[in-house]
Amino acid sequence: MNSRRIASLFALLIMLFVGVLLPASSQAQDSGSAAAQAGKKVFYQRCSVCHLPPLRGRTAGVKAYAPSLKGVVSDAETEQHARDIIRKGSGEIMPGFQYGLQPEQIDDIVAFLKTYK
């Protein structure tokens, strides 16, 4: 197998693992709405790299690069704050996604974060 094919298979396996096989503790407790389900997918694709601990470090106590977002969105004020941070970024640490995500995708992520406890 050539290296490009191996890299493609590896990426596919990671996407399958992130989307299907993550433990229940890292998934939303009540993510029944369509927006929350769509937001969950975008969150695991775009946000989990920083906001979830590395897979191999979970047993060794390795922490995520960025803070956990569990319980961050609890009311209208925190919902708008989260939307603004996703869109514009936060200082030099977190980039803004206003050009990388559609406004509907940002709304979906916020809908997911409301259920992420």
Residue pairs with C-beta under 8 A, 6 or more apart in sequence:
15 45
17 55
18 44
18 45
18 48
19 41
19 44
22 44
26 52
27 40
28 36
28 40
28 112
28 115
28 116
28 117
29 115
29 117
30 115
30 117
31 37
31 40
31 112
31 115
31 116
33 111
33 115
35 107
35 108
35 111
35 112
36 108
36 111
36 112
36 114
36 115
37 112
38 105
38 108
38 111
38 112
39 105
39 107
39 108
39 109
39 110
39 111
39 112
39 113
40 112
42 101
42 105
42 108
42 109
42 112
43 51
43 109
43 112
43 113
43 116
46 97
46 100
46 101
47 69
47 109
49 65
50 64
50 65
50 66
50 94
51 64
51 65
51 66
51 67
51 68
51 69
52 64
52 68
53 62
53 63
53 64
54 62
54 64
56 62
57 63
66 93
66 94
69 113
69 116
70 116
70 117
71 116
71 117
72 78
72 82
72 113
72 116
73 79
73 82
73 110
73 113
73 114
73 116
74 114
79 110
79 114
82 109
82 110
82 113
83 106
83 107
83 110
85 94
86 96
86 97
86 101
86 106
86 109
86 110
87 96
87 97
87 98
87 106
88 96
88 98
89 95
89 96
89 97
97 106
101 109
